[in-house]
Amino acid sequence: MQSLGSARSIVAAVVTNFSMGLLYCWALFAKPIAAELDVSLTTVGSIPSLSLLTFTIGINLHPWLARRFNIKTLTILAFVAAAIGVGAFAVAPSVPTILVGFGVVFGLSSGIGYGLALQFARSVSPPVSAMALGMCVTSFALTAIVLAFIVHGTVDRFGIQTTFGFLAISLLCLGGIVFWLASTVPASSAPPDVRVFSMLPPVSRIMTISLAFFTCCFVGLGVLANSSTLLEAFKVSATDASAGAAIFNAAYIVGSLFGAPIAEAIGGKKAILGILGLLVVAFCGAILYAFPSSGWAVTAVSACALGSTASVFPVYLGQVFGKPSVAYLFPRILLFYGFAGFLAPWMFAYLFDHTGEILFFLCISLFLAAFSLVLLRLRRPGLTGQAVSSQKLHH
């Protein structure tokens, strides 16, 4: 019975994150929505920025909700709100509707849903808990891979408005499955009420890591939201560029699955330096050589960098500040994800719309990656994680 309960919890975690992974599919919808509403890409470019910001708020809101509502109620809240946010555009297509519906309501519910998926994964017994967490995080990126092969034909046949209606109905159906599975999850899987601020290290000791984290998020989320536009700028055909979101999310999965084992094997700092180094090489190549292969390289490396934020960085935080501190520090660093998510997609769309080129975004990304690389390389090791944990225990 315990193994059956664990299996159901894993399935619930995967289905929940797969549903909320619609957040990473904006590149599939941007051009059809702009065409439907007869507006520029810049006009709708702020929507993924807003949705990523509200997603971050939702993640940080989830622990508070999980301590006040049982998991079935929280499932209903997350999925119904997500369906309303997506379905609003199907009912009344307009810029304000997609801005509030997808940007605010769905973004917020997606963040709550992501936390809910982790809550399901945490309820699994230790022998398979690592596998459950890996599958949970990875499934968030699978949505764009699957929809990349479905959305284009659906939009051509039914239109983007009806497509959003289909997506809203699908969210409700998937929510029903998760609600049924939720009965197997113990109440103890809710996160504990912890006062995190007393556990934070001095700002100067974590800002270097935060800047590297922000850089990976900035380039990754900027490319994700505009993958088709970026690839077409490198002379990739429109048909091939439509698969950009799928390729991005496949590379994202690679970064999220293999990042942690690599960081544990060679050290988190070396792993992050390697990621930043790859970003510098990829963006230098893209600036100097405008070939289709350069566009694909930027897409893949940016996706791996974004995937690493959920795998490499928690490992590095544990190595520097001690494993017990990760649960308190990582949610704080995630605020930079929200900031990058708000800034990068909008900046990419704005610069492209006003210049007709992606060169400026490439240069900004190259500067961030190079600056973060140098700063992290020069950073002194300081206290080890074990020493930090010991110091906190004595306090």
Secondary structure, 3 states (H helix, E strand, C coil): CHHHHHHHHHHHHHHHHHHHHHHHHHHHHHHHHHHHHCCCHHHHHHHHHHHHHHHHHHHHHHHHHHCCCCHHHHHHHHHHHHHHHHHHHHHCCCHHHHHHHHHHHHHHHHHHHHHHHHHHHHCCCHHHHHHHHHHHHHHHHHHHHHHCCCHHHHHHHHCHHHHHHHHHHHHHHHHHHHHHHHHHCCHHHCCCCCCHHHHCCCHHHHHHHHHHHHHHHHHHHHHHHCHHHHHHHCCCCHHHHCCHHHHHHHHHHHHHHHHHHHHHHHCHHHHHHHHHHHHHHHHHHHHHCCCHHHHHHHHHHHHHHHHHCCCHHHHHHHHHHCHHHHHHHHHHHHHHHHHHHHHHHHHHHHHHHHHCCCHHHHHHHHHHHHHHHHHHHHCCCCCCHHHHHHHHHHC
